[in-house]
Amino acid sequence: MKAIRFILRLVALLLALFLIFPFVILLISVALKYNNRNLNKKVVNGWSKILCYICGLKLILRGSIQKNPVFIVANHVTWLDIPVIHSFKLAGFVAKEEISRWPILGKAIKSGETLFIKRGEQESRKEVLEKIEERLRQKRSIAVFPEGKVTNGDHLGRFHRQLMQAAVETQTPIQAIAIKYLNKDNTRNKNVCFLNDEKFVINVFRIISLPTSTVEVTFCEPIETSLISARQVALLSHNQVAEILAENDYL
């Protein structure tokens, strides 16, 4: 059964990449050229849902999605977090620069208005921060993983506040998202993260061989930033996500 599931999903993934994805890139290019945000949103949402379905993810939305502009923060355990969020909300992610060089996914992430940051370089962080503020003032949304790295899902790392300063400076609401990958018995799915420092392609092959799992995506109550510091916002949003994750065996 596992082998059959792997073959079927692999074929579906290859067909999606070679038959659907080129049209996705074309439509996004047209949307960007004519500044058609609605078309861009629909294309990214649709492509992300297709990718999640092929990877065996059943998406469940909880909470209300804040209108643009909004600064999104979320916990981070796998590359799937990006298409999971994009299935519901178009937002320009801030991601490490190495991801832009990943096969296939790198181009897909670029198409979603991603900003790439070079880790450890102060000048790169400053440049990205300025671009974030510019986009927020243009009424466009931004999404970050404030832990700064992926975890194995058994804990929630500290939320770093540096990039959240852009939301405070522009008085943009911050909305935390808690992402939970669950097995049929409602326990944490421990198999979606990167195991033993495996390569990206190996991780993809392993994921498409796994049984179908549920992904609960909880959009928490937005946090107003007009009278609050970035440090306080980081703590509040961290606690919101932690409370949701604690409902299962994440923490």
C-alpha positions in Angstrom: 0.0 0.0 0.0 2.8 2.4 0.9 4.6 1.7 -2.4 1.4 2.3 -4.4 0.7 5.5 -2.5 4.2 6.7 -3.2 4.0 6.0 -7.0 0.6 7.6 -7.4 1.6 10.7 -5.6 4.9 10.9 -7.3 3.2 10.7 -10.7 0.7 13.4 -9.6 3.6 15.6 -8.3 5.5 15.3 -11.6 2.4 16.0 -13.7 1.6 19.1 -11.5 5.2 20.4 -11.8 5.5 19.9 -15.6 1.9 20.6 -16.7 0.3 22.9 -14.2 3.2 24.8 -12.6 4.3 26.5 -15.9 0.8 28.0 -16.2 1.0 29.1 -12.6 4.2 31.0 -13.2 2.7 32.5 -16.4 -0.5 33.7 -14.6 1.5 35.1 -11.7 3.7 37.0 -14.2 0.6 38.5 -15.9 -0.9 39.3 -12.5 2.3 41.1 -11.4 2.6 43.0 -14.7 -0.9 44.4 -14.5 -0.9 44.7 -10.7 -3.8 42.3 -10.4 -3.6 41.2 -6.8 -6.8 39.3 -6.9 -5.6 37.0 -9.7 -2.3 36.6 -8.0 -4.0 35.5 -4.8 -6.3 33.0 -6.6 -3.4 31.4 -8.5 -1.2 31.1 -5.4 -4.0 29.8 -3.3 -5.0 27.3 -5.9 -1.5 26.0 -6.6 -0.8 25.7 -2.9 -3.9 23.6 -2.3 -3.0 21.3 -5.1 0.5 20.8 -3.7 -0.9 20.1 -0.2 -3.4 17.6 -1.6 -0.7 15.8 -3.5 1.4 15.6 -0.4 -1.5 14.0 1.5 -2.5 17.0 3.6 -6.1 17.6 4.6 -6.4 21.3 5.5 -8.7 22.6 8.3 -9.1 26.3 8.8 -9.8 27.7 12.3 -10.3 31.4 13.2 -10.7 34.4 11.0 -8.2 35.7 8.4 -7.2 39.3 8.9 -7.6 41.5 5.8 -4.6 43.2 4.2 -2.3 44.5 5.2 -1.3 42.1 8.0 2.0 40.9 9.4 1.8 37.1 9.8 3.9 35.1 12.2 3.8 31.3 12.5 5.5 28.2 14.0 7.8 26.4 11.6 8.5 22.6 11.3 8.6 21.9 7.6 8.7 23.5 4.1 5.1 22.5 3.8 4.2 25.4 6.2 4.6 27.8 3.2 2.0 26.2 0.9 -0.2 25.5 3.9 -0.4 29.2 4.7 -0.6 30.2 1.1 -3.6 27.9 0.7 -5.5 30.5 2.7 -3.6 33.8 2.6 -1.3 35.4 0.1 1.6 36.9 1.9 5.2 37.6 0.9 7.4 35.3 3.0 10.7 36.2 4.4 12.9 33.2 3.9 16.6 32.3 4.1 18.5 32.9 0.9 19.5 29.2 0.5 15.8 28.3 -0.3 15.9 30.3 -3.5 18.3 27.7 -4.9 16.2 24.6 -4.0 15.0 22.6 -7.0 11.5 23.4 -8.2 10.3 24.7 -4.8 12.8 27.6 -4.9 11.1 29.0 -8.0 7.6 28.3 -6.6 8.5 30.2 -3.4 9.9 33.1 -5.5 6.5 33.3 -7.3 4.8 34.0 -4.0 6.4 37.4 -3.5 9.1 36.1 -1.2 11.9 38.2 0.2 15.1 36.4 0.8 17.5 37.2 3.6 21.1 36.2 4.1 21.4 34.9 7.6 24.0 36.5 9.8 24.4 39.6 7.6 23.3 42.8 9.2 23.1 44.7 5.9 20.8 42.0 4.4 18.5 42.2 7.4 18.3 46.0 7.2 17.5 45.8 3.5 14.7 43.3 4.0 13.3 45.3 6.9 13.0 48.3 4.6 11.3 46.2 1.9 8.9 44.8 4.5 7.9 48.3 5.6 7.4 49.4 2.0 5.1 46.4 1.2 3.1 47.0 4.4 2.5 50.6 3.4 1.4 49.4 0.0 -1.3 47.4 1.8 0.4 44.1 1.1 0.9 41.3 3.7 4.1 39.8 4.9 4.7 36.4 6.7 7.7 35.3 8.7 8.7 32.4 10.8 10.0 34.2 13.9 11.7 31.2 15.4 14.3 31.7 12.7 14.6 28.0 11.9 12.7 24.8 11.5 12.2 22.6 14.6 11.2 19.0 14.9 7.8 20.2 16.3 8.3 19.0 19.9 8.8 22.5 21.1 8.1 26.1 20.1 11.2 28.3 19.9 11.5 31.9 21.0 10.0 34.4 18.6 12.6 36.9 17.5 11.3 40.5 17.3 13.7 42.1 14.8 11.5 41.8 11.7 8.3 42.5 13.7 9.6 46.0 14.2 8.4 46.7 10.7 4.8 46.0 11.8 5.2 48.3 14.8 6.7 51.1 12.6 3.8 50.9 10.2 1.2 50.2 12.8 0.2 47.0 11.0 -1.8 44.3 12.9 0.1 41.1 13.6 -1.7 37.8 13.3 -0.2 34.7 14.7 -0.9 31.3 12.9 -0.6 28.0 14.7 0.1 25.1 12.4 -0.5 21.6 13.6 0.2 18.4 11.6 -2.0 15.7 13.2 -2.4 11.9 12.9 -5.7 10.2 12.8 -5.7 9.9 16.6 -5.2 13.6 16.9 -1.6 13.3 18.1 1.3 15.2 16.5 2.5 13.9 13.2 6.3 13.6 13.8 7.1 12.6 10.3 6.7 15.8 8.3 9.8 17.5 9.6 13.3 17.0 8.3 14.7 13.9 10.0 18.4 13.4 10.6 19.3 16.4 8.5 18.0 14.8 5.4 18.1 16.6 2.0 15.1 18.4 0.7 14.4 15.9 -2.2 14.7 13.0 0.2 12.2 14.7 2.6 9.7 15.2 -0.3 9.9 11.6 -1.3 9.4 10.4 2.3 6.4 12.8 2.8 4.5 11.6 -0.3 4.8 8.1 1.0 3.2 8.9 4.3 -0.5 8.3 5.0 -2.9 11.2 4.7 -2.7 13.6 7.7 -4.7 16.6 8.9 -3.3 20.1 9.1 -5.1 22.5 11.5 -4.3 26.1 10.6 -5.5 28.4 13.3 -5.5 32.2 12.7 -5.3 33.7 16.1 -6.8 37.0 17.2 -4.9 39.9 15.6 -2.6 42.1 17.8 -2.8 45.8 17.3 0.7 47.4 17.2 0.0 51.1 17.6 0.7 51.2 21.4 3.0 48.3 21.9 6.7 47.4 21.4 8.1 44.7 19.1 9.3 42.8 22.1 5.8 42.7 23.6 4.3 41.7 20.2 6.8 38.8 19.9 5.9 37.6 23.4 2.1 37.9 22.9 2.1 36.2 19.5 4.4 33.4 20.9 2.0 32.8 23.7 -1.0 32.7 21.3 0.7 30.0 19.2 1.9 28.0 22.2 -1.6 27.9 23.7 -3.0 26.4 20.4 -0.2 23.9 20.1 -0.6 22.7 23.7 -4.0 21.4 22.9 -2.2 18.4 21.3 1.2 17.0 22.3 3.3 19.6 20.7 4.6 21.2 23.9 
